[in-house]
């Protein structure tokens, strides 16, 4: 039986990271975690690109634009949406999730969903380096694995 899986070796893998500036005290920590994972996996500065956008709502369209260039093996979308007292949280969370998923399926480029959707600031802090570690690191590893998986599938290996 043939088994295909993505290796955790980022050598030569081209990865873009799209980062929301809204809640930047969280998203910058996620970015650092992702970059750490990518570098530890063998990525070099020349194969990484960081793109900043105003907020989480802009992540899907920017990731799609990057994916359509054909320059990237994987794209990590980093954002943080914290519930407030209005339904705005639900609208943004739903549309960002849907947009990233749709862009991934339609462009056939792995897009990593690295958007924290938290009820409180404390939950966001816990997921960006406190109690739960830095989920950005996991998003980086996911990008490496998925980028290599798609390379393997496309090459028939």
C-alpha positions in Angstrom: 0.0 0.0 0.0 1.3 3.4 -0.9 1.3 6.0 1.8 1.8 9.7 1.2 2.5 12.2 3.9 4.3 15.6 4.2 7.8 15.7 5.7 8.7 18.3 8.3 11.5 19.6 6.2 11.1 23.2 5.0 14.3 23.3 2.9 13.4 24.9 -0.4 9.7 25.3 0.6 8.3 28.8 -0.3 5.9 30.0 2.4 4.0 33.3 2.7 2.6 34.5 6.0 -0.3 36.9 5.9 -0.6 38.7 9.2 -3.4 40.9 10.5 -2.3 44.1 12.2 -5.5 44.2 14.3 -4.7 42.8 17.7 -1.1 42.9 16.7 0.1 42.2 20.3 -1.3 38.7 19.6 -0.7 38.3 15.9 3.0 39.3 16.1 3.5 36.6 18.7 1.8 34.1 16.4 4.1 35.3 13.6 7.2 34.8 15.6 6.0 31.3 16.6 5.4 30.4 12.9 8.8 31.8 11.8 10.5 29.8 14.5 8.9 26.6 13.4 9.7 27.3 9.7 13.4 28.2 10.5 13.8 25.1 12.8 12.5 23.0 9.9 15.0 24.3 7.5 13.4 27.4 5.8 15.7 30.2 4.9 14.9 33.9 4.8 14.9 33.9 1.0 12.0 31.4 0.9 9.8 33.3 3.3 7.6 36.4 2.8 5.6 38.2 5.4 2.6 40.4 4.3 0.7 42.6 6.7 -3.0 43.4 6.3 -5.2 45.8 8.3 -7.5 43.1 9.9 -8.6 39.5 9.8 -11.3 40.3 7.2 -8.5 41.1 4.7 -6.7 37.8 5.2 -8.6 35.6 2.7 -8.4 37.9 -0.3 -4.7 38.6 0.3 -4.0 34.9 0.7 -5.8 34.2 -2.5 -3.9 36.8 -4.4 -0.6 35.4 -3.1 -1.8 31.8 -3.9 -2.7 32.7 -7.5 0.9 33.9 -8.2 2.0 30.3 -8.1 5.1 31.4 -6.0 4.2 29.6 -2.8 4.0 26.1 -1.6 1.9 27.1 1.5 0.4 30.2 3.0 -0.2 30.8 6.7 -3.0 33.2 7.6 -2.6 34.7 11.1 -5.2 36.8 12.9 -7.0 37.2 16.2 -10.7 37.9 16.6 -11.9 38.5 20.1 -15.6 38.4 21.0 -17.1 41.8 21.9 -20.6 42.9 22.9 -22.0 42.9 19.3 -22.6 40.3 16.7 -19.6 41.6 14.7 -17.5 38.7 16.0 -19.7 36.1 14.4 -19.8 37.9 11.1 -16.1 38.4 10.8 -15.2 34.9 12.1 -17.6 33.2 9.7 -16.5 35.1 6.7 -12.8 34.8 7.4 -13.1 31.1 7.9 -15.2 30.7 4.8 -12.9 32.9 2.7 -9.7 31.1 3.7 -11.3 27.7 3.0 -12.7 28.8 -0.3 -9.4 30.3 -1.4 -7.5 27.1 -0.5 -9.9 24.9 -2.4 -10.1 27.1 -5.5 -6.4 27.9 -5.7 -5.2 24.4 -4.7 -2.6 25.9 -2.4 -2.5 24.9 1.2 -3.7 27.8 3.3 -3.2 27.4 7.0 -6.0 28.7 9.2 -4.1 30.5 12.0 -6.9 32.8 13.1 -7.6 32.7 16.8 -11.3 33.1 17.6 -11.5 33.7 21.3 -14.1 34.9 23.8 -11.5 36.9 25.9 -8.2 38.5 25.6 -6.9 36.1 28.2 -7.7 33.2 25.9 -5.9 34.8 23.1 -2.8 35.4 25.2 -2.9 31.8 26.4 -2.8 30.6 22.8 -0.1 33.0 21.6 2.6 31.9 24.1 1.2 31.5 27.6 -0.7 28.4 28.9 -1.3 26.7 25.6 2.1 27.5 24.1 2.4 29.5 20.9 0.0 28.1 18.4 1.9 30.0 15.7 4.6 27.3 16.0 2.0 24.6 15.1 0.7 26.7 12.2 4.3 26.8 10.9 4.7 23.1 11.1 1.3 22.6 9.4 2.5 24.7 6.5 5.6 22.7 6.1 3.8 19.4 6.3 1.0 20.5 3.9 3.4 22.1 1.4 5.5 18.9 1.2 2.4 16.8 1.0 1.1 18.7 -2.0 4.6 18.5 -3.6 4.6 14.8 -3.1 1.1 14.3 -4.5 1.9 16.4 -7.5 5.2 14.7 -8.2 3.6 11.3 -7.8 6.1 10.3 -5.0 
